[in-house]
């Protein structure tokens, strides 16, 4: 698992360094991220102590109109346990990239409140054009260096009004590395939206809401189990 996390960090660093400065745009960075995650987890066996699991990731881009009321990315995560239980949850992420001043000029508390009201378990995904290290919020207080960080939207909403807009880089103080969020949280069913409507919001939209611009479908299962098949509407174009 440690080697996988380090591999992800190298991939994230490559994406951001190659995107900056001429293609330093949320859509471009997110497209590159979803493509690399799909390639990294192409029926990949991930080894833990005394057991292993298979991770299969498919990425898609919305061919139609999309809006930011749910964020930029939705992830449908299907998890199977060795004893047969299954979980299907959804993650929503809103992506923001930093600027030359090292802050995040496009972060809006108003926008995050709208997203949070529609997707209460959503996260803010932060892209940095250079890696920064921050102490992890775990026993030991180790330092971790990364160019992609995440923080719960509800936490960011409480933090932002207390700081000047020019200092909104301070939201990194309440963030965790994306690599750890994926491998130690999402792959195990944590921080996902299990509401009945979440799946429809992520895949097709619901009511006046269109789905996010990017979609990931992730299967986490054991050898001998069959992955969950999710039918994707033709409004989505697969990223390969």
Buried (B, 14 or more C-beta within 10 A) or exposed (E): EEEBBEEBBEBBBEBBEEBBEEEBEBBBBBBBBBBBBBBBBEEEEBEEEEEEBBBBBBBBBBEEEBBBBBBBBBBBBBBBBEEEEEBBBBBBBBBBBBBEEEBBBEBBBEBBEBBBEBBBBBBBBBBBBEBBEBEBEEEEEEEBEBBBBBBBBBBBBEBBEEBEEEEBBEBBEBBBBBBBBBBBBBBBBEBBBEBEEBBBBBBBBBEEBBBBBBBBBBBBBEEEBEBBEBEBEEBBEEBE
